[in-house]
Amino acid sequence: MAMKIPYSATKLTAWVCFLGLAVASWMPGDEMIRTGLDPRLEHMLGYTITGVLGLLAYPRRAVWSVAVLLSAYAGVLELGQRFIPGRHAQLLDWLASSGGVACACVTGIVFFRRRTSGATKPEA
């Protein structure tokens, strides 16, 4: 039997990650904390996790709409870095973030298809 996570907890976690991306993106350069991973991999992982949580929190939303909104959000955050001391807006960083969104969407499509296809097939 699978443990169910309360819907409100999933939604809250998704929004915390969403806001966490803004804090991490707009933190001044001299206060940034790095994981030791390649910065673009950090972008991909952050947006993959946020995207998957967003898809889980809003299961009735079309996957493409979450992808567009989260990629646009990544673009806004990246452009906003132009005004943050010690930060620079870079196209490759936005592409890495959008790549993470794409990974989240593929994960969501595979997960939801398996989940829904298993639920609709009659047992033999």
C-alpha positions in Angstrom: 0.0 0.0 0.0 1.5 3.3 -1.1 1.6 6.2 1.4 -0.4 9.2 0.2 1.0 12.7 0.7 -1.7 15.2 1.6 -2.5 17.5 -1.3 -2.0 20.7 0.7 1.6 19.5 1.7 2.4 18.9 -1.9 1.2 22.3 -2.9 3.0 24.0 -0.1 6.3 22.2 -0.9 5.9 23.2 -4.6 5.4 26.9 -3.7 8.4 26.8 -1.2 10.6 25.5 -4.1 9.2 28.1 -6.5 10.1 30.9 -4.0 13.4 29.2 -3.2 14.4 29.5 -6.9 13.8 33.3 -6.7 15.8 33.6 -3.5 18.7 31.6 -4.9 18.5 33.4 -8.2 18.5 36.9 -6.8 20.9 36.5 -4.0 24.0 38.8 -4.4 27.0 37.1 -5.8 29.1 37.4 -2.7 26.5 35.6 -0.6 25.8 32.7 -2.9 26.2 29.2 -1.6 27.2 26.5 -4.1 26.8 22.8 -3.9 30.1 21.9 -5.6 28.2 20.7 -8.7 28.4 22.4 -12.0 26.3 25.6 -11.8 24.2 24.5 -14.8 23.5 21.2 -13.2 22.3 23.0 -10.2 19.9 24.9 -12.4 18.7 21.7 -14.0 18.2 20.0 -10.7 16.4 22.9 -9.1 13.9 23.3 -11.9 13.4 19.5 -12.3 12.5 19.2 -8.7 10.3 22.3 -8.7 8.6 21.2 -11.9 7.9 17.7 -10.7 6.4 19.1 -7.5 4.4 21.6 -9.5 2.9 18.8 -11.6 2.1 16.8 -8.5 0.6 19.9 -6.8 -1.6 20.8 -9.8 -2.4 17.5 -11.5 -5.3 19.0 -13.5 -3.0 21.5 -15.3 -1.7 20.6 -18.7 1.9 19.6 -18.6 2.8 22.1 -21.4 1.2 25.0 -19.4 3.4 24.2 -16.4 6.4 23.9 -18.7 5.7 27.3 -20.3 5.1 29.1 -17.0 8.1 27.6 -15.3 10.4 28.3 -18.2 9.1 31.9 -18.4 9.7 32.2 -14.7 13.3 31.0 -15.2 13.7 33.7 -17.8 12.4 36.4 -15.6 14.7 35.3 -12.8 17.7 35.1 -15.1 17.0 38.6 -16.5 16.6 40.0 -13.0 20.1 38.9 -12.2 21.3 41.9 -14.3 20.3 44.1 -11.4 21.8 42.0 -8.6 25.4 42.8 -7.5 27.8 40.1 -8.5 25.3 38.3 -10.7 25.0 38.0 -14.5 22.2 36.9 -16.7 23.3 34.2 -19.1 21.4 32.5 -21.9 23.0 29.1 -21.1 21.8 29.3 -17.5 18.2 29.9 -18.7 18.6 27.0 -21.2 19.8 24.7 -18.3 16.8 25.8 -16.2 14.5 25.1 -19.1 16.2 21.8 -19.6 15.3 21.0 -16.0 11.7 21.9 -16.7 11.7 19.6 -19.7 13.0 16.8 -17.6 10.3 17.4 -15.1 7.7 17.4 -17.8 9.0 14.1 -19.3 8.9 12.6 -15.8 5.4 13.9 -15.2 4.1 12.5 -18.5 5.6 9.1 -17.9 4.5 9.0 -14.3 0.9 10.2 -15.0 0.5 8.0 -18.0 1.5 4.9 -16.0 -0.7 6.0 -13.2 -3.8 6.7 -15.3 -3.3 3.8 -17.7 -3.0 1.4 -14.7 -6.2 2.8 -13.2 -8.3 2.5 -16.3 -7.4 -0.9 -17.5 -9.7 -3.7 -16.3 -8.0 -6.6 -14.6 -7.9 -9.8 -16.6 
